Each structure stands twice: as C-alpha cells, then as structure tokens.
Amino acid sequence: MASAIETLVLLMDNEGLWPSANPTEAMPSEAALRSQVPFALDTMGFESWLAYIFIPKMRHILSAQIPIPNMSITPASEQYFTSAPSAILDQLKTIDGLSSKANLN
C-alpha cells in the first residue's frame, strides 16, 4: 500500500496536480481541513483532498501500522475529479483494491 500511495503522489506531481508543482495553490485553512463533508468538497477540490487529507492520513496509518480501512474512493474520483488523467484514476482503483484485499483477512 505504501508504494501505491507514493506512486499516486508521483503521478499527481508529474501531472502538475501535486501542491508543490502548483505554487499558486495555497495550503487549505485549518477550517477547510476539518470539513465534515465527504472528500471535503465544500472547502477544496478533489485533488487537494487527496494531497492534504487522504495521502497524509494514509501515510500516518501505514507508519503507525494501523489496520488499513476498507475504502472506495474511485467512484468519487470519477465523479468529482473528471479532469484527472487516466493513470491517476487507475492508481486510485489500485489503492481501493489493496484496501479491499487488506480487509479480507
């Protein structure tokens, strides 16, 4: 799972969707990061949710060796991240698949 997450970061960076690749995009406010709306759609774009919420949370889960939650972010990415290159959508499908496999045990 860790390599799948880092591949997602690399793909986003290569496409100019990672925050360091787009200096005009500022870090979301603390209030934005605390959004209770799924995928924080009320406060940021889906790619920002990936970069500022999902990926840091997954890195924490992996480093703390917390069980990987079952997730399905592909449907949301296909609905709210319509400009995403197919490689990023495919990587999100891979991450969903890995989370499903982790929860079969």
Secondary structure, 3 states (H helix, E strand, C coil): CHHHHHHHHHHHHHCCCCHHHCCCCCCCCHHHHCCCCHHHCCCCCHHHHHHHHHHHHHHHHHHCCCCCCCCCCHHHHHHHCCCCCHHHHHHHHHHHHHHHHHCCC
